Amino acid sequence: MAQTMPGTDHSVPVLRRRAPQLPWPLNLYQTAVGKKYVMAITGVGLLGFVVVHMIGNLHIYEGPTQVHEYAEALRGLGGHLVPRTFLLWVLRIGLIGMFAAHIHAAFSLSRMNTKANKAYAGSRDYLAVNFASRTMRWTGPIILLYLLFHLADLTWGWFSDEWVRGDVYANVYNSMSALPIAAVYIVANVALATHIYHGAWSMFQTLGINNPRYNNARRRFAQGLAAVILLGNLSFPLAVQAELIDLEGHTPGQYNLEYGE
C-alpha cells in the first residue's frame, strides 16, 4: 500500500498500519512504558503471593495438624460474613488475572523489542547484561510450566495414586519423596529465584526508583529476597528426601476434609 504526498506524484510506502487506539486509560497499555508498568505492578502482587505462600508452607515443619489448620483458615477467610472459600476463590481469580497480565505484557514487550531492533540487527553485547537478565526469556516459561505441574501434582493429584483430596501434608510427602519429582521442584525453584532477582531489581527502575544512591540497596534487596525464597522453597523437597518430614503417626485422609468447592 502507498500514499501520495501532497503536490507530488511520488508515493511513499506505508511500512505498517498503526494499530487502532484504545480509549484512555487502556491506550496506555499500547505503549512500551505502559506494558512495563503493568509488568512491575503485577510483579509486586505475584512476589507478595510467592512470599506468603512460602511462609504458609513452613507450617509443614510443625506437623499435619498445623498444616490442616492453616489450610482451613484459608478456606474460611471472611468468617461467617461470606460463604466458605468465597474469598479464597476471589484471591485465586485475582492471581490468575495477574499471571495473565504479566505474561501478556512480557510477550508484547518482547515482540515490540524484536520489531524495533530488526533494523539494527547485530550481535548482542552479553557483557553488558547480567546472567539473570539474559535468562528471563527462559525462566519465565519454566515457571509457567512449573506452575501447571505444581497444580496437577498437589492440587489435582494427577501423578499419584496415593493423593488424598484435602490432605496437604500427606500429598506433599508422597509427591516429594519421589526423587524425579523432587528434582523438578529443585530445578524450577532455582529458575524462580533467578527470575525474582532480576524482576525485583528492574521493578524499582520501572517505578522510577533508580538512583545511584539507592542502587546498591536495590541490588541487595533483590538478592536477599531471591535467596530467602530459594532457601525456603528448596527446603521442602530436601527435607522430605532427607526424611526430616515423614508420615509417621499420620494416616492420610484422617481429617476427612471437605473442601466445599
C-alpha positions in Angstrom: 0.0 0.0 0.0 1.3 3.5 -0.8 0.3 7.1 0.0 0.8 10.1 -2.4 2.4 13.1 -0.9 0.5 16.4 -1.5 1.8 18.4 -4.5 3.8 15.5 -5.9 3.3 12.4 -8.0 5.6 10.4 -5.8 4.2 7.7 -3.5 5.6 6.8 -0.1 5.2 3.2 1.0 3.4 2.6 4.3 5.6 0.1 6.2 2.9 -1.0 8.6 -0.6 0.3 9.6 -0.8 1.8 13.0 -2.9 -0.2 15.4 -6.3 1.3 16.4 -6.0 3.4 19.6 -8.0 2.2 22.6 -9.8 4.7 24.8 -7.9 6.2 27.8 -6.6 4.7 30.0 -6.4 1.4 28.1 -4.4 3.1 25.4 -1.5 3.4 27.9 -1.1 -0.3 27.7 -0.4 0.0 24.0 2.9 1.7 24.8 6.1 0.1 26.0 6.1 2.2 29.1 2.5 1.1 29.9 3.4 -2.5 29.5 6.4 -2.1 31.7 4.2 -0.6 34.4 1.8 -3.5 34.2 4.7 -5.9 34.5 6.0 -4.1 37.5 2.7 -3.8 39.3 1.6 -7.4 38.7 5.1 -8.4 39.6 4.7 -6.8 43.0 1.4 -8.7 43.5 3.0 -12.0 42.4 6.0 -11.5 44.6 3.7 -11.0 47.5 1.9 -14.2 46.8 5.2 -16.2 46.5 6.4 -14.9 49.8 3.1 -15.5 51.6 2.8 -19.0 50.0 6.3 -19.9 51.1 5.7 -18.7 54.7 2.4 -20.6 54.8 4.1 -23.8 53.6 6.6 -23.6 56.5 3.7 -25.0 58.7 4.7 -28.4 57.3 7.6 -28.4 59.8 5.1 -28.2 62.7 3.2 -31.3 61.6 0.0 -32.3 59.8 -2.4 -30.8 62.4 -0.9 -27.3 61.9 -0.9 -27.7 58.1 -4.6 -28.7 58.3 -5.5 -25.7 60.5 -3.6 -23.3 58.1 -5.5 -24.8 55.1 -8.8 -24.5 56.9 -8.0 -20.9 57.8 -7.5 -20.1 54.1 -10.8 -21.7 53.2 -12.6 -19.9 55.9 -11.3 -16.4 55.1 -14.1 -13.9 55.9 -15.5 -15.9 58.7 -19.3 -16.1 58.6 -19.7 -12.9 56.5 -19.2 -14.7 53.2 -19.6 -18.3 52.0 -16.8 -20.7 52.7 -13.9 -20.5 50.2 -15.5 -17.4 48.6 -12.6 -15.0 49.4 -10.1 -17.8 48.6 -11.6 -18.0 45.1 -11.5 -14.2 44.8 -7.8 -14.3 45.6 -7.3 -17.2 43.1 -9.0 -15.4 40.3 -7.0 -12.3 41.1 -3.8 -14.3 40.9 -4.8 -15.8 37.6 -5.5 -12.3 36.3 -2.1 -11.0 37.4 -0.4 -14.0 35.9 -2.2 -13.5 32.6 -1.4 -9.7 32.5 2.2 -10.3 33.5 2.7 -12.9 30.8 0.9 -10.9 28.1 2.9 -7.7 28.9 6.2 -9.7 28.8 5.3 -11.3 25.5 4.1 -8.0 24.0 7.3 -6.2 25.1 9.4 -8.9 23.6 7.6 -8.6 20.2 7.9 -4.8 20.3 11.7 -5.0 21.0 12.1 -7.6 18.3 10.4 -5.3 15.7 12.3 -2.3 16.9 15.7 -4.0 16.7 15.2 -5.6 13.2 16.7 -2.5 11.5 19.7 -2.6 13.8 20.3 -6.4 13.8 23.6 -7.4 15.2 25.3 -9.5 17.8 24.3 -8.7 21.4 26.8 -7.5 23.9 26.1 -10.0 26.6 28.9 -8.5 28.7 26.5 -5.5 29.3 23.8 -7.6 30.9 23.8 -9.9 33.9 23.0 -13.6 33.9 19.5 -13.2 35.3 18.6 -10.6 32.7 19.8 -12.9 29.8 17.8 -15.9 31.1 14.5 -14.1 31.7 13.2 -15.5 28.4 13.9 -19.0 29.7 13.0 -18.7 33.4 9.6 -17.3 32.6 8.3 -20.3 30.5 10.0 -22.6 33.1 8.0 -21.0 35.9 4.7 -21.2 33.9 5.3 -25.0 33.2 6.3 -25.5 36.8 3.0 -23.8 38.0 0.9 -26.1 35.8 2.9 -29.1 37.1 2.6 -28.0 40.7 -1.2 -27.7 40.4 -1.5 -31.0 38.6 0.7 -32.7 41.2 -0.6 -31.3 44.5 -4.0 -29.7 43.8 -5.4 -32.1 41.2 -3.5 -35.3 42.1 -2.8 -36.4 38.5 0.6 -38.1 39.2 -0.1 -40.2 42.3 -2.5 -42.9 43.3 -1.8 -42.0 46.9 -3.1 -38.4 46.5 -5.9 -37.7 49.0 -8.2 -34.7 48.5 -7.5 -32.0 51.2 -4.6 -33.8 52.9 -1.9 -31.3 52.2 0.7 -32.9 54.5 0.5 -36.4 53.1 0.3 -35.2 49.5 3.4 -33.1 49.8 5.3 -36.1 51.4 4.1 -38.6 48.8 5.0 -36.3 45.9 8.4 -35.1 47.0 9.5 -38.5 48.3 9.9 -39.4 44.6 13.3 -38.3 43.6 12.4 -37.2 40.0 9.6 -35.0 41.3 11.8 -33.6 44.0 14.4 -32.8 41.3 11.7 -30.9 39.2 10.8 -28.8 42.3 14.5 -28.0 42.9 15.3 -27.0 39.3 12.1 -25.0 39.0 12.7 -23.1 42.2 16.2 -22.2 41.1 14.7 -20.7 37.9 12.0 -18.9 40.1 14.7 -17.4 42.3 16.7 -16.2 39.2 13.6 -14.7 37.8 12.7 -13.0 41.1 16.2 -11.5 41.4 16.1 -9.7 38.1 12.4 -8.9 38.4 12.8 -7.3 41.8 15.8 -5.3 40.6 14.1 -4.0 37.4 10.8 -3.4 39.1 12.2 -0.4 41.1 13.7 1.0 37.9 10.3 0.8 36.1 8.5 2.5 39.0 11.0 5.4 38.9 13.2 4.3 41.9 16.5 4.5 40.0 19.3 6.5 41.7 23.0 5.7 42.2 22.5 6.4 45.9 19.9 3.5 46.2 21.1 1.1 43.5 23.3 -1.0 45.9 20.4 -1.2 48.3 18.1 -2.3 45.4 20.6 -5.0 44.4 20.9 -6.3 48.0 17.2 -6.3 48.4 16.7 -8.3 45.2 19.5 -10.7 46.1 18.2 -11.2 49.6 14.6 -11.7 48.6 15.5 -14.2 45.9 17.8 -16.1 48.4 15.2 -16.3 51.1 12.6 -17.6 48.6 15.0 -20.1 47.1 16.1 -21.5 50.5 12.6 -21.7 51.8 11.2 -23.5 48.8 14.1 -25.8 48.4 13.9 -26.8 52.0 10.6 -28.8 51.3 11.8 -31.4 48.8 15.2 -31.6 50.5 13.6 -32.2 53.9 11.4 -34.9 52.5 14.3 -36.6 50.8 16.4 -36.4 54.0 13.4 -37.9 55.9 13.1 -34.9 58.2 9.5 -35.0 57.2 7.6 -38.3 57.2 4.2 -39.8 57.7 5.0 -41.5 61.0 1.9 -41.1 63.2 -0.2 -39.7 60.4 -2.9 -41.5 58.5 -3.6 -39.9 55.1 -7.1 -38.6 55.0 -7.6 -38.8 58.7 -9.0 -35.3 58.9 -11.8 -36.2 56.4 -11.6 -32.7 54.9 -14.5 -31.2 53.0 -13.4 -28.5 50.5 -16.9 -27.1 49.8 -15.6 -26.0 46.4 
